[in-house]
C-alpha cells in the first residue's frame, strides 16, 4: 500500500501480529463486531494520507492469509525466535526493516499494534506531522490519566516473614486534592513512530526528545484480556448510536 508523505519524509508502517497469544488465543484475528481485530489497524493504515507504505510481520500462516485478504502486504514470515512471549518489539521491528528496507530508503518506522483497534488514520497522520515539524527521534501516543494517577500507585512487596506489604511509588502527602496533582500521562500503545537510525542504535522506540501525541480515552482502548473484547464491542455499538 503506497501513499505520499509530506516533505519527502518516508515512513514504513509495521503491524506486528504473532500467532501465539496466550491471554486471548487467536487474538489478532478474533472477531470484534464482525471484523478481525487486526482489520481495524489495517484499515487505519490504508486510510492514512502520510504513511509511505505498511506491511505486516507475522509468524502465523492464518494471520498472513487474513491480512492478505484484507489488502495488507505480508512480504515475509517472522522466524520463531521473534514470535515467542519474550521477543521484544524492537527486535521484531529491526528484523522487518532489515528484510524489507535493505536499501535504507525509509526515515521512520511506525509500529502499529493491532491491540489498539480504535486508533484512526487521523492519529497516524497527526503523529507523522509532528515528526515532520519537530524532526525528533520519536513520536509516541499518550493519554491523560486522572483516577489512575501515579500518586495513587504503590509497589507490592513480599516481606521476609511472608506478609504482603505496599510501598508508595511516589513521595507525596496523602490527602492532597486530585486537582492539585501534576498532569500525568501514560503510553497507550497505539503509536510508536521512531527514526530508524535511532531504533537501530538504541533498540528503543522512545527517545529522550520524544514528542507526545495525545489521544482521547475512547481511542486508547487496548485488547489484552478477554473482558477487553466485550468492552470494545460495547464502545463500537455506543459510537454507532
LONU-583766 format. One record per atom (N, C-alpha, C): z, x, y; residue in one letter. Coordinates in steps of 0.001 Angstrom, whole numbers, padded with zeros to 6 digits, always signed. Layout:
<pts>
ZXYA
...
</pts>
This chain:
<pts>
+000000+000849-001191X
+000000+000000+000000X
+000000+000888+001245X
-001019+000763+002088X
-001148+001636+003245X
-000938+000852+004536X
-000236+001476+005466X
-000039+000901+006789X
-000184+002023+007807X
-000314+001681+009074X
-000389+002682+010132X
+000972+002836+010794X
+001360+004074+011089X
+002627+004319+011749X
+002392+004633+013221X
+003463+004571+014021X
+003363+004918+015429X
+003484+006424+015587X
+002775+006947+016606X
+002845+008357+016967X
+002633+009279+015780X
+001817+008852+014828X
+001466+009676+013672X
+002654+010049+012790X
+003746+009319+012890X
+004896+009575+012023X
+004598+008987+010649X
+004606+009807+009627X
+004261+009358+008284X
+005527+009155+007452X
+005694+007945+006977X
+006908+007566+006258X
+006548+007044+004876X
+007143+007653+003850X
+006960+007205+002476X
+008128+006311+002085X
+007852+005060+001797X
+008886+004171+001286X
+009083+004407-000207X
+010334+004500-000634X
+010633+004736-002046X
+011609+003677-002539X
+011188+002899-003523X
+012037+001871-004121X
+012520+002395-005468X
+013815+002770-005589X
+014329+003280-006853X
+014815+002125-007730X
+014347+002076-008974X
+014687+000928-009822X
+014808+001376-011277X
+015970+001857-011637X
+016150+002281-013030X
+016421+001062-013915X
+016220+001235-015189X
+016334+000096-016099X
+017681-000066-016753X
+018605+000875-016552X
+019846+000849-017331X
+021066+000314-016629X
+020938-000685-015786X
+022100-001239-015095X
+023085-001842-016099X
+024360-001470-015960X
+025388-001986-016877X
+026124-003189-016299X
+026352-003184-014980X
+027064-004305-014367X
+026317-005611-014508X
+024998-005553-014287X
+024118-006717-014434X
+022913-006253-015240X
+022899-006442-016545X
+021760-005996-017359X
+020433-006548-016829X
+019451-005657-016743X
+018142-006072-016239X
+018159-006478-014788X
+019092-005919-014009X
+019333-006375-012642X
+018088-006380-011770X
+017308-005330-011812X
+016189-005209-010873X
+015105-006260-011059X
+015012-006831-012269X
+014027-007892-012491X
+014693-009236-012749X
+016004-009298-012557X
+016729-010557-012706X
+016267-011532-011630X
+016060-012773-012010X
+015557-013769-011053X
+016670-014223-010104X
+016343-014229-008834X
+017195-014804-007792X
+016323-015787-007029X
+016667-017059-007119X
+015846-018110-006514X
+014395-017994-006994X
+014241-017812-008309X
+012932-017798-008975X
+012055-016599-008629X
+012649-015546-008033X
+011908-014312-007768X
+012688-013134-008347X
+012014-012176-008979X
+012721-010972-009430X
+013401-010294-008246X
+014595-009779-008471X
+015346-009145-007385X
+014498-008118-006641X
+013771-007302-007382X
+013018-006227-006736X
+011894-006763-005855X
+011463-007991-006089X
+010361-008542-005296X
+010738-008673-003819X
+011990-008947-003530X
+012406-009091-002138X
+012173-007787-001368X
+012464-006658-002023X
+012256-005363-001377X
+010779-005012-001314X
+010046-005303-002373X
+008597-005053-002365X
+007930-005866-001261X
+008303-007130-001121X
+007701-007982-000089X
+008004-007448+001313X
+009238-006983+001516X
+009606-006449+002832X
+008812-005183+003135X
+008683-004305+002145X
+007923-003061+002345X
+006450-003362+002599X
+005893-004310+001848X
+004479-004656+002005X
+004197-005290+003367X
+005185-005959+003936X
+005007-006632+005230X
+005296-005722+006410X
+005838-004537+006152X
+006132-003591+007230X
+004854-003159+007928X
+004928-003004+009222X
+003790-002533+010007X
+003812-001015+010189X
+004937-000377+009890X
+005100+001040+010218X
+005267+001961+009024X
+005523+001424+007843X
+005538+002270+006648X
+004119+002777+006388X
+003983+004053+006124X
+002668+004576+005796X
+002251+004122+004406X
+003226+004158+003478X
+002944+003846+002091X
+004282+003633+001396X
+004276+002907+000276X
+005509+002813-000509X
+005189+002807-001992X
+006142+003342-002758X
+005988+003437-004208X
+007309+003057-004870X
+007254+002840-006179X
+008442+002533-006970X
+008690+003683-007948X
+009944+004093-008070X
+010344+005097-009058X
+011207+004404-010105X
+010731+004374-011348X
+011492+003722-012413X
+011277+004440-013739X
+012248+004270-014636X
+012140+004791-015999X
+011763+003675-016975X
+011689+002447-016470X
+011520+001266-017316X
+010079+000762-017303X
+009478+000628-018485X
+008127+000079-018575X
+008094-001372-018123X
+009171-002122-018413X
+009235-003523-017988X
+009231-003634-016470X
+010078-002826-015816X
+010138-002864-014357X
+008801-002422-013761X
+008219-001370-014333X
+006934-000878-013838X
+005867-001969-013910X
+005843-002711-015014X
+004850-003771-015184X
+005058-004879-014162X
+006324-005278-013965X
+006629-006320-012984X
+006201-005873-011592X
+006527-004631-011236X
+006207-004133-009900X
+004701-004069-009672X
+003969-003628-010673X
+002510-003570-010528X
+001921-004964-010369X
+002468-005934-011100X
+002002-007316-010954X
+002269-007840-009549X
+003317-007316-008908X
+003672-007743-007553X
+002936-006932-006488X
+002079-006017-006921X
+001267-005259-005971X
+001837-003936-005541X
+002922-003476-006160X
+003526-002201-005797X
+002988-001082-006677X
+002846+000099-006108X
+002371+001264-006854X
+003521+001899-007629X
+003268+002199-008897X
+004223+002940-009733X
+003435+004126-010285X
+003338+005209-009523X
+002419+006295-009876X
+002901+007216-010989X
+004162+007110-011377X
+004714+007953-012435X
+005943+007276-013001X
+006398+007741-014166X
+007631+007241-014758X
+008729+008281-014537X
+009895+007795-014188X
+011019+008688-013918X
+011600+009235-015228X
+011918+010532-015299X
+012487+011098-016533X
+013897+010570-016789X
+014317+010626-018043X
+015610+010071-018457X
+016785+010708-017722X
+016706+012004-017438X
+017842+012678-016798X
+018057+012201-015365X
+017069+011526-014797X
+017228+010963-013455X
+017405+009444-013490X
+017693+008921-014686X
+017885+007474-014829X
+019249+007146-015426X
+020152+008116-015463X
+021492+007892-016013X
+022422+007344-014937X
+023610+006928-015350X
+024600+006420-014405X
+025016+007481-013389X
+024948+008739-013803X
+025411+009828-012936X
+024304+010433-012082X
+023065+009978-012272X
+021951+010526-011499X
+022130+010193-010018X
+021898+011162-009164X
+022059+010975-007718X
+020753+010522-007079X
+020884+009601-006140X
+019698+009065-005468X
+018926+010163-004744X
+019646+011178-004242X
+018971+012278-003556X
+018000+013000-004483X
+018448+013246-005726X
+017584+013942-006672X
+016407+013064-007110X
+016667+011754-007219X
+015588+010820-007546X
+014517+010861-006449X
+014960+010871-005201X
+014020+010891-004076X
+013226+012191-004040X
+013893+013316-004219X
+013206+014608-004177X
+012197+014718-005326X
+012572+014215-006497X
+011650+014205-007633X
+010390+013401-007288X
+010584+012231-006695X
+009435+011386-006337X
+008557+012059-005292X
+009178+012669-004305X
+008412+013343-003249X
+007631+014520-003822X
+008272+015298-004691X
+007604+016458-005284X
+006361+016042-006076X
+006470+014928-006812X
+005342+014474-007620X
+004257+013807-006781X
+004684+013008-005818X
+003729+012161-005103X
+003187+012799-003830X
+003942+013755-003279X
+003548+014330-001995X
+003524+015855-002081X
+002803+016348-003068X
+002730+017803-003262X
+002154+018503-002036X
+001290+017813-001305X
+000681+018409-000113X
+001590+018326+001107X
+002741+017682+000942X
+003735+017555+002023X
+003132+016933+003274X
+002562+015762+003103X
+001941+015061+004233X
+002908+014111+004937X
+003995+013711+004257X
+004931+012754+004848X
+006028+013470+005627X
+006478+012821+006703X
+007562+013366+007524X
+008925+012871+007048X
+008989+011583+006708X
+010246+010949+006313X
+010080+010234+004979X
+011205+010079+004273X
+011257+009183+003123X
+012236+008067+003476X
+011873+006844+003127X
+012732+005690+003385X
+013157+005108+002039X
+014431+005304+001698X
+014968+004769+000448X
+015271+003291+000638X
+014656+002464-000188X
+014803+001009-000105X
+015381+000512-001427X
+016684+000392-001499X
+017334-000007-002734X
+017127-001507-002980X
+016697-001876-004192X
+016462-003290-004494X
+017711-004149-004420X
+018871-003521-004465X
+020126-004273-004425X
+020425-004845-003046X
+019571-004573-002067X
+019725-005147-000725X
+018541-006082-000457X
+018533-007258-001080X
+017346-008118-001024X
+017095-008818+000307X
+018080-008843+001191X
+017908-009591+002441X
+017432-008719+003591X
+017219-007447+003333X
+016576-006579+004314X
+015147-007098+004510X
+014681-007136+005750X
+013350-007671+006032X
+012456-006587+006640X
+011162-006894+006742X
+010206-005920+007265X
+010578-005471+008670X
+011124-006381+009460X
+011516-006018+010823X
+012629-004973+010830X
+013498-004994+009827X
+014534-003965+009728X
+013905-002604+009448X
+012949-002587+008540X
+012257-001341+008206X
+011576-000769+009444X
+010844-001613+010156X
+010098-001149+011326X
+011026-000700+012451X
+012131-001413+012630X
+013074-001032+013684X
+013690+000326+013394X
+013991+000606+012122X
+014553+001904+011750X
+013540+003023+012010X
+012283+002778+011666X
+011243+003782+011903X
+011044+004016+013397X
+011133+002951+014178X
+011020+003100+015633X
+012159+003942+016191X
+013365+003787+015642X
+014497+004614+016074X
+014253+006082+015752X
+013717+006352+014558X
+013417+007733+014185X
+012353+008323+015104X
+011365+007500+015445X
+010310+007940+016354X
+010872+008248+017737X
+011768+007381+018197X
+012343+007522+019524X
+013262+008738+019641X
+014117+008920+018625X
+015155+009950+018713X
+014781+011259+018024X
+013726+011244+017204X
+013341+012434+016445X
+014540+013023+015711X
+015308+012147+015110X
+016533+012545+014418X
+016230+012856+012954X
+017223+013416+012264X
+017063+013721+010846X
+017244+012490+009973X
+017994+011495+010453X
+018163+010298+009624X
+018526+009081+010459X
+018084+007931+009955X
+018473+006620+010475X
+019016+005850+009274X
+020215+005305+009407X
+020872+004610+008292X
+021374+003259+008793X
+021265+002244+007938X
+021710+000903+008326X
+023213+000733+008138X
+023821+000064+009106X
+025253-000204+009103X
+025514-001659+009447X
+026719-002102+009138X
+027190-003435+009518X
+028595-003307+010094X
+028873-004088+011127X
+030220-004102+011698X
+031208-004676+010689X
+032422-004119+010663X
+033480-004664+009812X
+034606-005179+010692X
+035166-006302+010300X
+036271-006907+011033X
+037470-007064+010107X
+037392-008033+009184X
+038539-008287+008308X
+038771-007163+007309X
+037738-006342+007037X
+037897-005206+006139X
+037917-003895+006913X
+038525-003915+008078X
+038614-002733+008922X
+039378-001617+008199X
+038998-000336+008425X
+039687+000779+007765X
+041197+000812+008001X
+041661+000234+009113X
+043107+000235+009366X
+043865-000586+008328X
+043171-001487+007656X
+043822-002285+006621X
+043792-001593+005254X
+043107-000449+005168X
+042888+000196+003883X
+044048+001112+003480X
+044291+001140+002169X
+045293+002032+001581X
+044685+002731+000370X
+045144+003967+000125X
+044767+004660-001103X
+045764+004288-002189X
+045244+004022-003385X
+046095+003676-004524X
+046415+004950-005289X
+047713+005189-005526X
+048154+006401-006196X
+049034+006069-007392X
+049057+006979-008343X
+049921+006855-009517X
+051013+007909-009414X
+052258+007454-009350X
+053379+008371-009246X
+053675+009055-010569X
+054490+010116-010502X
+054868+010848-011716X
+055645+009977-012680X
+056319+008956-012149X
+057097+008071-013005X
+056260+006927-013574X
+054954+006955-013301X
+054072+005927-013829X
+053916+004715-012947X
+054687+004635-011873X
+054580+003481-010983X
+053402+003635-010033X
+052828+002494-009652X
+051736+002488-008675X
+052319+002600-007278X
+051615+003298-006400X
+052036+003434-005013X
+050807+003350-004121X
+051016+003020-002856X
+049911+002968-001900X
+050230+003870-000716X
+049180+004452-000159X
+049307+005337+000993X
+048288+004912+002039X
+048710+004711+003295X
+047754+004270+004323X
+046582+005235+004450X
+045380+004674+004553X
+044196+005511+004734X
+044126+006060+006150X
+044736+005340+007104X
+044740+005777+008496X
+046142+005627+009071X
+046479+006526+009989X
+047786+006510+010626X
+047721+005629+011881X
+048289+004439+011789X
+048338+003570+012960X
+049567+002670+012833X
+049958+002077+013930X
+051159+001255+013948X
+050837-000145+013429X
+051447-000517+012305X
+051235-001843+011732X
+051689-002902+012732X
+050877-003907+012896X
+051195-004968+013841X
+050326-004949+015077X
+049535-003889+015243X
+048605-003839+016373X
+047568-004943+016200X
+047303-005752+017216X
+046309-006831+017085X
+044936-006285+016696X
+044256-007023+015833X
+042944-006593+015364X
+041972-006362+016514X
+042125-007125+017591X
+041226-006989+018735X
+041341-005616+019392X
+042438-004893+019142X
+042635-003568+019730X
+042172-002443+018809X
+041701-002777+017624X
+041195-001748+016712X
+039913-001134+017284X
+039677+000143+017057X
+038385+000720+017453X
+037273+000127+016593X
+036076-000050+017143X
+034972-000616+016352X
+034703+000230+015106X
+034469-000436+013994X
+034196+000269+012739X
+032964-000342+012076X
+032211+000500+011386X
+031023+000060+010671X
+031012+000693+009283X
+030213+000129+008387X
+030045+000765+007087X
+028580+000708+006678X
+028177+001657+005844X
+026794+001690+005372X
+026561+000513+004436X
+025542-000276+004727X
+025307-001468+003905X
+024280-001237+002797X
+023707-000025+002723X
+022824+000318+001617X
+021384-000149+001741X
+021025-000764+002855X
+019678-001338+002985X
+018635-000333+003445X
+019012+000584+004339X
+018070+001525+004949X
+018639+002938+004904X
+017904+003849+004265X
+018209+005279+004340X
+016895+005983+004672X
+016676+006241+005943X
+015458+006881+006427X
+015794+008322+006791X
+015222+009278+006067X
+015631+010675+006206X
+014422+011590+006297X
+014521+012543+007200X
+013462+013550+007307X
+013411+014339+006000X
+012221+014511+005453X
+012099+015089+004115X
+012580+016530+004069X
+012287+017324+005069X
+012748+018710+005013X
+014270+018787+005075X
+014908+017834+005780X
+016377+017801+005812X
+016927+017405+004441X
+016310+016420+003803X
+016756+015994+002477X
+016627+017134+001472X
+015523+017862+001505X
+015340+018988+000593X
+016407+020056+000828X
+016719+020309+002081X
+017632+021403+002438X
+019090+021071+002131X
+019480+019807+002342X
+020896+019459+002264X
+021263+018557+001092X
+020252+017951+000450X
+020489+016955-000604X
+021348+015797-000078X
+021106+015403+001162X
+021867+014308+001778X
+020922+013402+002560X
+021218+012089+002518X
+020448+011122+003297X
+021023+010928+004698X
+022281+011324+004891X
+022974+011046+006148X
+023238+012351+006883X
+022515+012566+007973X
+022633+013795+008741X
+023745+013686+009786X
+024237+014818+010280X
+025239+014772+011358X
+024759+014019+012589X
+023444+014045+012845X
+022923+013334+014019X
+022394+011953+013653X
+022893+011374+012554X
+022391+010082+012092X
+022424+009041+013208X
+021334+008293+013314X
+021254+007195+014277X
+021516+005900+013512X
+022519+005129+013917X
+022815+003890+013192X
+021841+002777+013555X
+021431+002047+012532X
+020672+000822+012743X
+021567-000319+012301X
+021953-001162+013245X
+022913-002218+012963X
+022216-003448+012395X
+022825-003983+011316X
+022294-005189+010679X
+023387-006250+010609X
+023011-007521+010656X
+023994-008597+010591X
+024504-008795+009165X
+025669-009432+009010X
+026240-009639+007675X
+025317-010365+006713X
+024570-011348+007217X
+023729-012154+006323X
+022565-011363+005731X
+022228-010207+006316X
+021178-009368+005737X
+021761-008108+005099X
+023071-008057+004972X
+023741-006877+004432X
+024323-007111+003047X
+023938-008201+002416X
+024464-008530+001082X
+023894-007572+000046X
+024775-007066-000841X
+024362-006193-001926X
+024603-006868-003259X
+023694-006635-004189X
+023804-007216-005532X
+024326-006139-006476X
+025618-006150-006716X
+026247-005157-007584X
+026951-005783-008778X
+027454-007005-008619X
+028198-007692-009664X
+027581-009073-009900X
+027826-009673-011086X
+027233-010985-011385X
+027495-012032-010313X
+028690-012036-009723X
+029007-013017-008693X
+028150-012872-007449X
+027623-011659-007220X
+026775-011438-006049X
+025470-012223-006152X
+024986-012434-007380X
+023754-013207-007570X
+023966-014649-007143X
+025101-015230-007539X
+025397-016609-007140X
+025495-016725-005624X
+026143-015736-004994X
+026297-015769-003546X
+024939-015624-002855X
+024088-014728-003387X
+022760-014537-002801X
+021936-015816-002893X
+022006-016505-004030X
+021251-017757-004182X
+021795-018830-003242X
+023114-018845-003064X
+023713-019783-002116X
+023200-019522-000700X
+023145-018242-000315X
+022692-017901+001037X
+021216-018252+001226X
+020413-018050+000195X
+018998-018406+000291X
+018826-019906+000496X
+019566-020696-000257X
+019481-022148-000118X
+019974-022578+001259X
+021031-021957+001720X
+021589-022291+003033X
+020589-021993+004149X
+019892-020874+004035X
+018935-020480+005079X
+017705-021373+005098X
+017438-022036+003964X
+016281-022930+003908X
+016572-024308+004484X
+017842-024615+004674X
+018216-025938+005153X
+017905-026094+006651X
</pts>
